[in-house]
Amino acid sequence: MIEPVPFTVPLPGSDTLGLHGARSETWRIQGLLHFDGETLTLEWSTTRHVEQVSFRGVDVDDDASPPELLDVPVGWIAEAKILRRWWSTRLLLRGRRLDAFDGVPGAAPGTLTLRIARGDRALAEALIDQFKAARAVTAGAAPPQLPPA
């Protein structure tokens, strides 16, 4: 079993300006991606950060939600790949079903993009390799052979 891969999900915030002051609201999604050979498990927590400035003063509020969990069977995932960018690394998951990632913040129907820290890139690549090997086994094909050491 491979170590879980830490991830974040980029979400846009919202800023409003009105007669009663200015309000900025941001969300931070942090989680772990687990793979046990048959199921990809997403575990995450959401933190909402609100800053409000008005004539009465400045108010800052952080609200954390309890951890949530989603199990996705290997057969529901069509593709998993690492997208290496100049400044960031992302892990793209494409489902075989539109509801494969329902409930995960930032997920589009059938697609989920996770931001991976540069230091965790090797963990993510190892997880993807294990996922591809497991998918080959479940599809009836032989798993890829490793080159001799």
N, C-alpha and C positions, 0 to 999 in steps of 0.2 A: 504494500500500500504506500502510496506517495503522500508526502506532506501536503496539507491544504495550501492553496494559493490565495494570498490576500488580494483583494481588489477594491476598487471604488467605482462608482457609477456617476458619470458627469451629468448633472441636471442643471437646467437654467434656473436662475433665481428671478425674483420680481421686485421691482422698485416702483413705489407710487409717491406722488407728490400732490398734496391737496391743501385745503384751507386749514386743516388741523395739524399739518406737519408733513414730515417725510417718513416713509416706512420702507425698510429693505428686508426682504425675506429670502433666505437661502436654505438649501437642503444638502446634507452630506450623507451619502450612502457608503457604508463600509461593510465589507463582508469577507467570507472565506468560501472558496470553491473546493469541494471535495470530490474525489472519484474513487469508487470501490470496485471497479471492474464491470459493474452492471448498471449503476446509477450515478448520474452527475447530481450532486447536491449543492444547492446554493443556500448559504446562510448569511443573513445581512441584518443590519440595524440602521435605522434612519434617525438623523438628528436635524431638527429644524432650528435655525438661528434667526431671530427677529430683532432688528434694531429700529427703534422709533424715536424720532426727534420732533418735539413740539414746543410750544411756548411754556408748557408745564415742566419740561426737562427732557432728559434722555433716558430711554428704557431699553434694556437689553435682556432678551429672554432666550434660553436654550431649552428645547424640549426633545428628549430622546425617547424613541419608541422601543418596546421590547423586541428582542431578536425574532426574526421570521425565518422560515425554512421552506424550501421547495425541492422536491425530488423529481428529476427528469430521467426517465429510462433512456438507455443508450439508443434504442430503436427510434426514439422521437427526435434525435438530433441528426440532421443531414450533413452538417459541416461544422468543424471547429478548427480555427486557424489563428495564428498569431499575426498581427499587423504591426510591423516595425516601422515607426515613424522616426523622424530625426530627433524629436524631443520627447516622444512618449511611445509606450507599447500598449497595444490593445488586443484583447482576445475576443474574437468574433464567433458567436454561436448562432447557427442558422438551423431552425427546427423544421421537421417534416410536417408539423401541425402548426396552425396559427396560434393555438392556445398553449404551446409548449412552455412558454415563459410567463404565462399570465400571473399577475400579482407581483412581479419583480419591478421595482421602480425603474423607469427609463427604458423598459422593454417595448419594442414595437411588435406588432403581430408577427410571430415566427422568427424574430431576430432579437439578439441581445448583445450589446457591446460593453465589455468590462475594461476598465483602465487598470493596467498592471504596472507596478513600480519597477523601475529599471533593475533594482536588486533582486526582484522576484521573477525576472524573465526566464531564468534557467528552470525554476520550478514549474512555470507555466508551460514551457516547451516539453518538459518531462511528462506533465499531465496530458498534453495533447498527444504525445507519442503513445502513452498507455491507452488513451481513448481510441486512437486509430487501430491499435492492435486488438483491443476488445471488440471493436466494431467489425474487424475482419473475421474474428472468430465467430461472432454471432451471425455473420452473413454466410458462414460456411466455408470461407476461404481460409487458407493456412495463414497463421500470423507471420509477419515479415521476419526474416532471419537476421540476426545480428552478425556483423562481420567478425571474423576471428580476432582475438586479442593479440 
